[in-house]
Amino acid sequence: MGSADKIIRALLAIAAVMLYFTGITSGTLGMALMAIGAVLLITSFLNFCPLYTIFSISTRNKK
């Protein structure tokens, strides 16, 4: 996973949390966004995305 991909995932996760805690989203939609945000944040920290492996996608720079 490339560094730009990790940064985008972390920013999206933070945005999902902010939407929930500011009350913009609530209920089922809010909880779904929180779950998606958690997955994005975890995959960002682990530098691994299972879907990328399944679909043979790489966002790393070629050396």
Backbone as JSON, one array per atom type, in Angstrom:
{
  "sequence": "MGSADKIIRALLAIAAVMLYFTGITSGTLGMALMAIGAVLLITSFLNFCPLYTIFSISTRNKK",
  "N": [[0.85, -1.16, 0.0], [0.63, 2.15, -0.91], [1.99, 5.33, 0.25], [0.35, 7.56, -0.23], [-2.14, 6.33, -0.49], [-2.47, 5.34, 2.11], [-2.66, 7.74, 3.56], [-4.98, 8.9, 2.48], [-6.89, 6.98, 3.22], [-6.75, 7.21, 6.04], [-7.62, 9.87, 6.38], [-10.25, 9.7, 5.38], [-11.32, 7.98, 7.28], [-11.16, 9.56, 9.59], [-12.89, 11.6, 8.81], [-15.32, 10.19, 8.71], [-15.68, 9.56, 11.41], [-15.86, 12.13, 12.49], [-18.22, 13.06, 11.25], [-20.09, 11.42, 12.49], [-19.8, 12.01, 15.29], [-20.37, 14.73, 15.36], [-23.01, 14.77, 14.89], [-24.1, 14.85, 12.38], [-24.51, 12.54, 10.91], [-26.42, 9.74, 11.92], [-27.8, 6.94, 13.73], [-28.36, 3.97, 11.82], [-26.91, 4.58, 9.47], [-24.85, 6.18, 10.51], [-23.54, 4.35, 12.18], [-22.71, 2.49, 10.27], [-20.93, 4.07, 8.78], [-19.03, 4.5, 10.77], [-18.06, 1.9, 11.11], [-16.97, 1.39, 8.57], [-15.06, 3.4, 8.56], [-13.43, 2.47, 10.64], [-12.39, 0.11, 9.53], [-10.98, 1.21, 7.36], [-9.07, 2.72, 8.76], [-7.69, 0.74, 10.2], [-6.64, -0.86, 8.11], [-5.01, 1.03, 7.01], [-3.06, 1.46, 9.0], [-1.95, -1.1, 9.16], [-0.82, -1.44, 6.69], [-1.87, -3.08, 4.73], [-4.29, -4.39, 2.58], [-6.91, -6.53, 2.22], [-8.62, -6.73, -0.03], [-7.08, -5.62, -2.06], [-5.2, -7.61, -2.42], [-6.79, -9.73, -3.35], [-7.71, -8.7, -5.81], [-5.34, -8.2, -7.07], [-4.07, -5.63, -6.9], [-1.84, -2.91, -6.6], [-0.59, -0.15, -4.89], [1.85, 0.79, -4.39], [4.96, 2.46, -5.02], [6.84, 1.79, -7.92], [10.01, 0.27, -7.87]],
  "CA": [[0.0, 0.0, 0.0], [1.43, 3.36, -1.02], [1.79, 6.32, 1.31], [-0.82, 8.39, -0.56], [-3.29, 5.5, -0.18], [-2.61, 5.31, 3.57], [-3.11, 9.06, 4.02], [-6.38, 9.06, 2.06], [-7.7, 6.11, 4.09], [-6.81, 7.79, 7.38], [-8.46, 11.07, 6.32], [-11.63, 9.27, 5.25], [-11.73, 7.44, 8.57], [-11.36, 10.71, 10.49], [-14.11, 12.28, 8.35], [-16.46, 9.38, 9.13], [-15.83, 9.75, 12.86], [-16.33, 13.51, 12.72], [-19.64, 13.13, 10.85], [-20.9, 10.75, 13.52], [-19.78, 12.69, 16.58], [-20.98, 16.06, 15.27], [-24.45, 14.58, 14.77], [-24.55, 14.97, 11.0], [-25.05, 11.22, 10.62], [-26.79, 9.02, 13.15], [-28.51, 5.7, 13.48], [-27.71, 2.92, 11.06], [-25.92, 5.18, 8.58], [-23.73, 6.59, 11.34], [-22.8, 3.17, 12.62], [-22.06, 1.92, 9.09], [-19.77, 4.91, 8.49], [-18.03, 4.23, 11.8], [-17.46, 0.59, 10.81], [-16.13, 1.57, 7.38], [-13.92, 4.19, 9.01], [-12.55, 1.61, 11.43], [-11.69, -0.77, 8.59], [-10.01, 2.03, 6.63], [-7.98, 3.08, 9.66], [-6.91, -0.46, 10.51], [-5.86, -1.24, 6.93], [-3.99, 2.06, 6.84], [-1.97, 1.2, 9.95], [-1.33, -2.39, 8.88], [-0.24, -1.4, 5.34], [-2.36, -4.27, 4.03], [-5.71, -4.4, 2.26], [-7.24, -7.84, 1.66], [-9.2, -6.58, -1.36], [-5.99, -5.39, -3.0], [-4.6, -8.91, -2.67], [-7.72, -10.51, -4.17], [-7.78, -8.13, -7.15], [-3.95, -7.96, -7.53], [-3.85, -4.19, -7.02], [-0.75, -2.39, -5.8], [-0.45, 1.3, -4.96], [3.24, 1.12, -4.05], [5.79, 2.96, -6.11], [7.72, 0.77, -8.52], [11.43, 0.59, -7.63]],
  "C": [[0.9, 1.23, 0.0], [1.1, 4.37, 0.06], [0.59, 7.23, 1.03], [-2.11, 7.63, -0.22], [-3.54, 5.48, 1.33], [-3.16, 6.63, 4.11], [-4.58, 9.27, 3.67], [-7.29, 8.21, 2.94], [-7.84, 6.7, 5.49], [-7.7, 9.03, 7.4], [-9.93, 10.71, 6.18], [-12.17, 8.7, 6.56], [-12.01, 8.56, 9.57], [-12.63, 11.45, 10.11], [-15.35, 11.51, 8.79], [-16.73, 9.55, 10.62], [-16.38, 11.14, 13.17], [-17.8, 13.67, 12.34], [-20.54, 12.51, 11.91], [-20.95, 11.55, 14.81], [-20.3, 14.12, 16.54], [-22.49, 15.97, 15.06], [-24.97, 14.72, 13.35], [-25.13, 13.64, 10.52], [-25.37, 10.54, 11.95], [-27.47, 7.72, 12.76], [-27.67, 4.69, 12.71], [-26.63, 3.47, 10.13], [-24.67, 5.59, 9.35], [-22.88, 5.42, 11.78], [-22.09, 2.5, 11.45], [-20.83, 2.74, 8.73], [-18.66, 4.7, 9.51], [-17.31, 2.91, 11.52], [-16.53, 0.7, 9.6], [-14.88, 2.37, 7.75], [-12.93, 3.37, 9.8], [-11.74, 0.68, 10.53], [-10.63, 0.01, 7.81], [-8.82, 2.38, 7.5], [-7.09, 1.88, 9.97], [-6.05, -0.87, 9.31], [-4.76, -0.22, 6.66], [-2.8, 1.81, 7.75], [-1.24, -0.1, 9.67], [-0.62, -2.45, 7.53], [-0.66, -2.61, 4.52], [-3.85, -4.15, 3.81], [-6.04, -5.74, 1.61], [-7.84, -7.75, 0.25], [-8.13, -6.33, -2.42], [-5.32, -6.71, -3.37], [-5.5, -9.74, -3.6], [-7.71, -10.03, -5.62], [-6.41, -7.8, -7.75], [-3.69, -6.49, -7.82], [-2.69, -3.8, -6.12], [-0.68, -0.89, -5.99], [0.94, 1.73, -4.53], [3.97, 1.64, -5.27], [6.67, 1.83, -6.62], [9.16, 1.2, -8.3], [12.28, 0.05, -8.75]]
}
